[in-house]
Amino acid sequence: MQFITHASQDPWHADTGEDGPQPHPPVRAHSLLTLEQWHAVREDWPATVPAGIQLANTVDIEALAGDLPRFGLVVLHFPKWVDGRAYSQARLMRARYRFRGEVRATGDVLVDMVPLLARTGFSQAQLRADQKVDVAQRALGFFAGHYQGDVLQPKPAFARDLSQEAGPAAERARAELHAGQGI
């Protein structure tokens, strides 16, 4: 997962003016549009120019299903960390609509949310200002595997060969567990 910490490292930029989002933004690569802006320019936006869209967690993804292939980035907003609707939006985009672009979490994004963000299809996160990126990166490795399926591994544990997934790391862990015990 990529963590966005500074605007300088982000190629996507919102088209805003002095009074907020421009009603009809110019066509530029890596423009990050609001839903209203997208509806205004949708018919005229060239398919060869990558566009990004910012969505509230109340937007019905099914209404945008036909447009998803035209986006290089979808930004889903968490207004509060306890509001998980953006998880469902990301999962729908990945699992049902096979969206292959980037999916970014913004808003009240905490380190504790990072493992579930990855499992539901987010590829990027912009953490809340008081959260640390190094802690978030460690959080991604807290669990070696999951019983339930997710967008990365759709099959549940009982339906897949776990011995193939475990690999050398599991062998080392088993060896270290009994090291020096004569077992």
C-alpha positions in Angstrom: 0.0 0.0 0.0 1.2 3.5 -0.9 0.9 6.2 1.8 0.4 9.8 0.5 2.1 12.1 3.0 2.7 15.3 1.0 0.9 16.9 -1.9 4.3 17.2 -3.7 4.4 13.4 -4.1 0.9 13.1 -5.5 0.5 13.5 -9.3 -3.3 14.0 -8.9 -4.5 17.5 -8.3 -8.0 18.9 -7.7 -9.3 21.5 -10.1 -10.3 24.3 -7.8 -10.6 28.0 -8.2 -11.0 30.8 -5.7 -14.5 29.8 -4.9 -14.1 26.1 -4.7 -14.3 23.4 -7.5 -14.4 24.8 -11.0 -17.8 23.9 -12.5 -16.3 22.9 -15.9 -12.6 22.1 -15.3 -10.2 22.0 -18.3 -9.1 18.7 -19.6 -5.7 17.9 -18.0 -4.1 14.6 -17.2 -4.3 13.6 -13.5 -7.2 15.9 -12.7 -9.0 14.9 -9.5 -12.6 15.8 -10.1 -15.6 16.0 -7.8 -18.7 14.0 -8.8 -20.4 17.2 -9.9 -17.4 18.2 -12.1 -17.4 14.7 -13.6 -21.0 14.9 -14.6 -20.4 18.3 -16.2 -17.4 17.1 -18.3 -18.2 13.4 -18.8 -19.4 13.6 -22.3 -16.4 15.7 -23.5 -13.6 14.1 -21.5 -11.2 12.2 -23.8 -10.8 8.6 -23.0 -7.0 8.9 -23.4 -6.7 11.5 -20.6 -6.6 9.9 -17.1 -9.1 11.4 -14.7 -9.6 10.8 -11.0 -12.8 11.3 -9.0 -13.4 12.1 -5.3 -16.5 10.4 -3.9 -18.3 10.8 -0.6 -19.1 7.5 1.2 -22.8 8.1 0.4 -22.4 7.7 -3.4 -23.9 4.6 -5.0 -21.0 3.0 -6.8 -23.5 1.2 -9.1 -24.5 4.5 -10.6 -20.8 5.0 -11.7 -20.1 1.5 -12.8 -20.1 2.4 -16.5 -17.6 5.2 -15.9 -15.2 3.3 -13.7 -12.9 2.2 -16.6 -12.3 5.9 -17.4 -10.8 6.6 -14.0 -7.2 6.1 -13.0 -7.9 7.0 -9.4 -11.0 6.9 -7.2 -10.7 8.7 -3.8 -13.1 7.4 -1.1 -13.6 9.6 1.9 -14.0 8.4 5.5 -15.7 11.3 7.4 -15.2 9.5 10.7 -13.1 6.4 11.4 -16.2 4.6 12.7 -18.0 5.1 9.4 -17.1 2.0 7.2 -19.2 2.7 4.1 -16.1 3.5 2.0 -14.9 -0.1 2.7 -18.0 -1.4 1.0 -17.5 1.0 -1.9 -14.0 -0.2 -2.5 -14.9 -3.8 -2.3 -17.7 -3.4 -4.8 -15.4 -1.6 -7.2 -12.8 -4.3 -7.0 -14.9 -7.5 -6.7 -18.1 -6.7 -8.7 -16.9 -4.1 -11.2 -13.3 -5.3 -11.6 -11.8 -1.8 -11.2 -8.1 -1.9 -11.8 -7.1 1.7 -11.1 -5.9 3.1 -7.8 -8.3 3.4 -4.8 -7.3 5.9 -2.2 -8.7 6.4 1.4 -8.8 9.9 2.7 -10.3 11.7 5.7 -10.3 10.2 9.2 -7.9 7.3 8.3 -6.2 5.7 11.3 -3.3 3.2 11.4 -5.7 0.6 12.8 -7.7 0.7 9.6 -4.8 -0.1 7.3 -5.1 -3.9 7.2 -8.8 -3.8 6.4 -8.2 -1.1 3.8 -5.8 -3.4 2.0 -8.2 -6.4 2.3 -11.1 -4.4 0.8 -9.2 -3.1 -2.2 -7.6 0.2 -1.3 -4.2 0.7 -2.8 -3.4 4.1 -1.3 -4.1 5.8 2.0 -3.7 9.4 3.2 -3.5 9.0 7.0 -4.9 11.5 9.4 -2.2 14.1 10.4 -1.5 12.5 13.9 -0.9 9.0 12.4 2.6 7.7 11.6 3.4 6.0 8.2 6.0 3.6 9.7 3.4 2.3 12.2 0.9 1.9 9.4 3.4 -0.1 7.3 4.0 -2.4 10.2 0.3 -2.8 10.7 0.1 -4.4 7.2 2.2 -7.3 8.4 0.3 -8.0 11.7 -1.5 -11.0 10.2 0.1 -13.6 8.0 -3.2 -14.8 6.7 -7.0 -14.5 7.1 -9.7 -17.1 7.4 -12.2 -15.2 5.3 -11.8 -14.3 1.7 -11.1 -10.8 0.5 -10.4 -8.9 -2.7 -6.8 -10.1 -2.7 -7.6 -13.7 -2.0 -11.3 -14.4 -2.6 -11.4 -17.9 -1.4 -11.8 -18.6 2.4 -9.1 -20.6 4.1 -11.0 -23.9 4.0 -11.2 -23.7 0.2 -7.5 -23.1 -0.5 -4.2 -25.0 0.1 -2.7 -23.2 3.1 0.5 -25.2 3.0 1.3 -23.5 -0.3 0.6 -20.1 1.1 2.7 -20.6 4.2 6.0 -21.2 2.4 9.4 -20.8 4.0 8.4 -18.2 6.6 6.0 -20.7 8.3 8.7 -23.4 8.2 11.2 -21.1 9.9 8.6 -20.1 12.5 7.9 -23.8 13.3 11.6 -24.5 13.6 12.2 -21.5 15.9 9.2 -22.5 18.0 11.0 -25.7 19.1 14.6 -24.6 18.8 16.8 -25.8 21.6 14.0 -28.0 23.1 15.3 -31.3 21.6 12.1 -31.8 19.6 
